[in-house]
Amino acid sequence: MTCPAGEFPPVESAPAVATATATSVAELDRPYSEQRWSLMLPHRERLIHIARRRLPSKADAEDCVHEAFIRAAGFRDLDASRVGQFLTTTVLRLCVDHHRARQRAERAVVRGYLQPWEPAPDDAVCDRAEARWLLARAGTLRGRERQVIMARAAGMSTREAAADLEISLKAAEGAFTRGRARLISFSRN
């Protein structure tokens, strides 16, 4: 008895099935293949849920899951029957790494606030030498420029220097600006 065309799907011969299975196994063994991604994607929501319970934000959880996917897709000896366990372990380890990195950053910030900054000895020597050199150059400036620069070097504000020299604030600011420009030109030459 014959069946009308299209009623039953064609039956593949045994060699054709064996070839298709061998192709899919070879495809699964290849890193970053389509079949590897199709094995991992059903685990996405479960992994995000696991990571979300352990990380401060949803974005961090998604980043960990996607990093686990990339690592699993590129892992050469990935066992198709244990993809879920592999991904779960990888996500949990990435969550721990995330916490460690955050704690390291927090400790670095705390250390930065607790320890006062001190220049290295060679920087201090260079700074003092540069200050002496600038002070010598400031002595070569003209009248008001020299007076205002020296007052500022002594720790006075421009307003205090103007009052001390009995000139207007505008004149003191102009003299300071001109004197600073001359000192900068000395240092560049």
C-alpha positions in Angstrom: 0.0 0.0 0.0 1.4 3.4 -0.8 0.8 6.7 1.0 -0.2 9.9 -0.8 2.6 12.3 -1.2 3.1 14.7 1.8 1.2 12.6 4.3 4.2 11.2 6.1 7.7 12.8 6.3 10.3 11.0 4.4 12.3 8.5 6.5 16.0 9.1 6.5 18.3 6.3 6.1 20.6 5.2 8.9 23.8 6.7 7.3 22.1 10.1 6.9 21.1 10.2 10.6 24.6 9.2 11.7 26.1 11.9 9.5 23.7 14.6 10.9 24.6 13.5 14.5 28.3 13.5 13.8 27.9 17.0 12.3 26.0 18.3 15.4 28.6 16.8 17.8 31.4 18.4 15.7 29.5 21.7 15.7 29.0 21.4 19.5 32.7 20.8 20.0 33.6 24.0 18.1 34.0 27.1 20.4 31.5 29.9 19.8 29.3 27.8 17.6 25.5 28.3 17.2 24.8 25.0 19.0 26.8 26.1 22.0 24.8 29.3 22.3 21.5 27.4 21.9 22.5 25.2 24.8 23.3 28.1 27.1 20.4 30.5 26.3 17.7 28.5 28.2 19.7 29.1 31.4 19.8 32.9 31.1 16.9 33.8 33.4 17.9 31.3 36.1 21.4 32.6 36.1 20.4 36.3 36.2 18.2 35.4 39.2 21.1 33.8 41.0 23.5 36.7 40.2 20.8 39.3 41.1 20.6 37.9 44.6 24.3 38.3 45.1 25.1 41.6 43.3 24.0 45.2 44.0 22.4 45.9 40.6 20.6 44.2 37.8 23.2 45.5 35.3 26.0 43.9 37.3 24.1 40.6 37.4 23.5 40.7 33.6 27.2 41.5 33.1 28.2 38.4 35.1 25.8 36.2 33.2 27.0 37.4 29.8 30.6 37.0 30.9 29.8 33.4 31.9 28.2 32.8 28.5 31.3 34.1 26.7 33.6 31.9 28.8 31.4 28.8 28.3 31.1 29.4 24.6 34.8 29.5 24.2 35.6 26.6 26.6 37.1 23.8 24.6 36.1 20.9 26.8 32.4 21.9 27.4 30.3 18.9 28.3 26.8 19.4 26.8 25.1 17.4 29.6 26.7 19.7 32.2 26.2 23.2 30.7 23.9 24.3 33.4 26.2 23.3 36.2 29.2 24.9 34.4 27.3 28.2 33.9 26.1 28.3 37.5 29.6 27.7 38.9 31.0 30.4 36.6 28.4 32.9 37.5 28.9 32.3 41.2 32.6 32.8 40.9 32.2 35.9 38.8 29.9 37.3 41.6 32.6 36.6 44.1 35.2 38.3 41.8 32.9 41.3 41.6 32.6 41.6 45.4 36.4 41.3 45.8 37.0 44.0 43.2 34.5 46.3 44.9 36.1 45.8 48.3 39.6 46.4 46.9 38.4 49.7 45.4 36.8 50.7 48.7 39.9 49.9 50.6 42.0 51.9 48.1 39.7 54.9 48.6 39.9 54.7 52.4 43.7 54.4 52.3 43.8 57.5 50.0 41.8 59.6 52.5 43.7 58.3 55.6 47.2 58.8 54.4 48.3 62.3 53.8 50.2 62.9 50.6 53.8 63.7 51.0 56.0 64.5 48.0 59.0 62.2 47.4 62.3 63.6 48.7 63.6 64.3 45.2 60.4 66.2 44.3 60.8 68.3 47.4 64.4 69.1 46.6 63.4 70.1 43.0 60.5 72.2 44.2 62.7 74.1 46.6 65.3 74.7 43.9 62.6 75.9 41.5 61.2 78.2 44.2 64.7 79.8 44.8 65.2 80.2 41.1 61.7 81.9 40.7 62.4 84.1 43.7 65.7 85.3 42.1 63.9 86.0 38.8 61.1 87.9 40.7 63.8 90.2 42.1 64.5 91.3 38.5 60.9 92.4 37.8 60.0 96.1 37.6 58.7 98.1 40.6 55.0 97.4 41.2 55.2 94.0 39.6 58.0 92.9 41.9 56.3 94.4 45.0 53.0 92.6 44.3 54.6 89.3 43.4 56.7 89.4 46.6 53.7 90.2 48.7 51.8 87.3 47.1 54.8 85.0 47.7 54.7 86.1 51.4 51.2 84.8 51.6 49.2 88.0 51.1 46.1 88.2 48.9 46.0 90.6 46.0 43.6 92.8 48.0 45.9 92.9 51.0 48.9 93.7 48.8 47.0 96.6 47.2 46.1 98.0 50.6 49.7 97.6 51.9 51.1 99.3 48.8 48.4 101.9 48.8 47.3 101.2 45.2 43.9 100.2 43.8 42.9 96.6 43.6 42.7 96.8 39.8 46.3 98.2 39.6 47.5 95.4 42.0 45.8 92.7 39.9 47.3 94.1 36.7 50.8 94.2 38.2 50.4 90.6 39.4 49.2 89.4 36.0 52.1 91.1 34.2 54.6 89.9 36.8 53.3 86.3 36.6 53.5 86.4 32.7 57.1 87.6 32.9 58.0 84.8 35.3 56.4 82.3 33.1 58.3 83.6 30.1 61.6 83.4 32.2 60.8 79.7 33.0 60.2 78.8 29.3 63.4 80.4 28.1 
